[in-house]
Amino acid sequence: MRRIDVLVAGAGLAGLTCAFELSTLGFNVLLLESREVVGGRTSSWIQDGMPVESGLHRVLGFYRAFPDLLRKAGIELNSIVYWEDEVEIRLPDHRGAAVLGAAPLYRPFETFVGALNLFQVLSPVDLLSLPGFLAGGLLEYFSNPLNLDQSSVTAKARAYGVTENAIRNLLVPLTSGLYFLPPERYSSYAFFGVLGPYLPWIYTVRVGAFLGGMTEVMAGPLAAAIRRNGGEVRTGVPVEQLLFENGRVTGVQAEMNGSTLLMS
Ligand SMILES: Cc1cc2nc3c(=O)[nH]c(=O)nc-3n(C[C@H](O)[C@H](O)[C@H](O)COP(=O)(O)OP(=O)(O)OC[C@H]3O[C@@H](n4cnc5c(N)ncnc54)[C@H](O)[C@@H]3O)c2cc1C
């Protein structure tokens, strides 16, 4: 019978990463995924003949751990990503679109010219109301994160004097695009959490789109790397419950091929 050192439940990006890193270190890993495809919230599949993607996925140029993980697994980020390097703001009242460059290091000219396009949606007063919010929010992110977490993005922006026009024409589209939520619906800690940890590399920001479905270009190749390391990845196997003994997790109960397995 095959010896299992570590059982990982769930083949989303976290589970795939955990299983890959442990298999690289020589552990015998078994990764169980309840769905038929690996990738979780970053997955893609074929349904009734139609390719389905779990959502809109972008990679930001200042990510550090993600490209490192892919490289270790033999996947070159640049071979699975197309660098768009721009963000487009469209307002519901159809007053046009502002295309902003978003790659100061890689496309400095386009980024500078793109920044001027902000004036299509913001007045100079609106624009001047933003730096205090950005600087103050980032300072709070490091000095008083719990306090930051008490306010929504809108409340925090208002507290720093951001104009209503800047909230409506910049913050709403930006946060709706990043978090799929309007800024009054989530914590300003989460908002500044996209920037705070990456401040030293902020100049390397850029926006990349994946050149295919997420399971196809990312999650599947990560699963393949786990298998190359001797690990096992099983899909369609939900972990039903954890097994305990003396307060320690000793195994799991899982459904495989219609029968219940106890693994410990
Ligand atoms: C629409 C959308 C767009 C996003 N866009 C971006 C983006 O552009 N850039 C970015 O950096 N991040 C983005 N994110 C966030 C990112 O995708 C998630 O943070 C990340 O995928 C979460 O990975 P995870 O492994 O923690 O969780 P999940 O992906 O949710 O993985 C959990 C896995 O566990 C499995 N599972 C659950 N219970 C069991 C069980 N009992 N037994 C076995 N398996 C189980 C689930 O089926 C799933 O596969 C986006 C998220 C969404 C939803």
Ligand as a Chemical Component Dictionary entry (heavy atoms), coordinates in Angstrom:
data_LIG
# 
_chem_comp.id                   LIG 
_chem_comp.type                 NON-POLYMER 
_chem_comp.pdbx_formal_charge   0 
_chem_comp.three_letter_code    LIG 
# 
loop_
_chem_comp_atom.comp_id 
_chem_comp_atom.atom_id 
_chem_comp_atom.alt_atom_id 
_chem_comp_atom.type_symbol 
_chem_comp_atom.charge 
_chem_comp_atom.model_Cartn_x 
_chem_comp_atom.model_Cartn_y 
_chem_comp_atom.model_Cartn_z 
_chem_comp_atom.pdbx_ordinal 
LIG C1  C1  C 0 -13.894 35.683 -10.404 1  
LIG C2  C2  C 0 -12.574 35.787 -9.682  2  
LIG C3  C3  C 0 -11.550 36.518 -10.231 3  
LIG C4  C4  C 0 -10.336 36.636 -9.564  4  
LIG N1  N1  N 0 -9.356  37.346 -10.147 5  
LIG C5  C5  C 0 -8.161  37.400 -9.586  6  
LIG C6  C6  C 0 -7.105  38.084 -10.235 7  
LIG O1  O1  O 0 -7.305  38.645 -11.296 8  
LIG N2  N2  N 0 -5.878  38.118 -9.660  9  
LIG C7  C7  C 0 -5.663  37.509 -8.456  10 
LIG O2  O2  O 0 -4.513  37.561 -7.978  11 
LIG N3  N3  N 0 -6.650  36.865 -7.800  12 
LIG C8  C8  C 0 -7.875  36.794 -8.331  13 
LIG N4  N4  N 0 -8.896  36.152 -7.699  14 
LIG C9  C9  C 0 -8.619  35.553 -6.394  15 
LIG C10 C10 C 0 -7.972  34.174 -6.553  16 
LIG O3  O3  O 0 -8.541  33.498 -7.638  17 
LIG C11 C11 C 0 -8.230  33.390 -5.266  18 
LIG O4  O4  O 0 -7.697  34.125 -4.173  19 
LIG C12 C12 C 0 -7.563  32.029 -5.275  20 
LIG O5  O5  O 0 -7.855  31.337 -6.458  21 
LIG C13 C13 C 0 -8.043  31.267 -4.057  22 
LIG O6  O6  O 0 -7.399  30.007 -4.042  23 
LIG P1  P1  P 0 -7.654  29.008 -2.856  24 
LIG O7  O7  O 0 -6.880  27.775 -3.171  25 
LIG O8  O8  O 0 -7.395  29.676 -1.574  26 
LIG O9  O9  O 0 -9.218  28.703 -2.845  27 
LIG P2  P2  P 0 -10.128 28.006 -3.980  28 
LIG O10 O10 O 0 -9.683  28.380 -5.340  29 
LIG O11 O11 O 0 -11.519 28.292 -3.600  30 
LIG O12 O12 O 0 -9.812  26.464 -3.798  31 
LIG C14 C14 C 0 -10.442 25.636 -2.868  32 
LIG C15 C15 C 0 -10.570 24.275 -3.521  33 
LIG O13 O13 O 0 -10.950 23.328 -2.540  34 
LIG C16 C16 C 0 -11.928 22.476 -3.098  35 
LIG N5  N5  N 0 -12.663 21.914 -1.968  36 
LIG C17 C17 C 0 -13.453 22.571 -1.087  37 
LIG N6  N6  N 0 -13.915 21.711 -0.154  38 
LIG C18 C18 C 0 -13.377 20.515 -0.457  39 
LIG C19 C19 C 0 -13.470 19.228 0.159   40 
LIG N7  N7  N 0 -14.224 19.013 1.239   41 
LIG N8  N8  N 0 -12.804 18.195 -0.407  42 
LIG C20 C20 C 0 -12.040 18.378 -1.503  43 
LIG N9  N9  N 0 -11.906 19.586 -2.120  44 
LIG C21 C21 C 0 -12.571 20.616 -1.593  45 
LIG C22 C22 C 0 -12.750 23.395 -3.978  46 
LIG O14 O14 O 0 -13.491 22.665 -4.932  47 
LIG C23 C23 C 0 -11.642 24.241 -4.610  48 
LIG O15 O15 O 0 -11.102 23.645 -5.766  49 
LIG C24 C24 C 0 -10.136 36.012 -8.317  50 
LIG C25 C25 C 0 -11.168 35.282 -7.755  51 
LIG C26 C26 C 0 -12.381 35.168 -8.416  52 
LIG C27 C27 C 0 -13.491 34.349 -7.796  53 
# 
loop_
_chem_comp_bond.comp_id 
_chem_comp_bond.atom_id_1 
_chem_comp_bond.atom_id_2 
_chem_comp_bond.value_order 
_chem_comp_bond.pdbx_ordinal 
LIG C1  C2  SING 1  
LIG C2  C3  SING 2  
LIG C2  C26 DOUB 3  
LIG C3  C4  DOUB 4  
LIG C4  N1  SING 5  
LIG C4  C24 SING 6  
LIG N1  C5  DOUB 7  
LIG C5  C6  SING 8  
LIG C5  C8  SING 9  
LIG C6  O1  DOUB 10 
LIG C6  N2  SING 11 
LIG N2  C7  SING 12 
LIG C7  O2  DOUB 13 
LIG C7  N3  SING 14 
LIG N3  C8  DOUB 15 
LIG C8  N4  SING 16 
LIG N4  C9  SING 17 
LIG N4  C24 SING 18 
LIG C9  C10 SING 19 
LIG C10 O3  SING 20 
LIG C10 C11 SING 21 
LIG C11 O4  SING 22 
LIG C11 C12 SING 23 
LIG C12 O5  SING 24 
LIG C12 C13 SING 25 
LIG C13 O6  SING 26 
LIG O6  P1  SING 27 
LIG P1  O7  DOUB 28 
LIG P1  O8  SING 29 
LIG P1  O9  SING 30 
LIG O9  P2  SING 31 
LIG P2  O10 DOUB 32 
LIG P2  O11 SING 33 
LIG P2  O12 SING 34 
LIG O12 C14 SING 35 
LIG C14 C15 SING 36 
LIG C15 O13 SING 37 
LIG C15 C23 SING 38 
LIG O13 C16 SING 39 
LIG C16 N5  SING 40 
LIG C16 C22 SING 41 
LIG N5  C17 SING 42 
LIG N5  C21 SING 43 
LIG C17 N6  DOUB 44 
LIG N6  C18 SING 45 
LIG C18 C19 SING 46 
LIG C18 C21 DOUB 47 
LIG C19 N7  SING 48 
LIG C19 N8  DOUB 49 
LIG N8  C20 SING 50 
LIG C20 N9  DOUB 51 
LIG N9  C21 SING 52 
LIG C22 O14 SING 53 
LIG C22 C23 SING 54 
LIG C23 O15 SING 55 
LIG C24 C25 DOUB 56 
LIG C25 C26 SING 57 
LIG C26 C27 SING 58 
# 
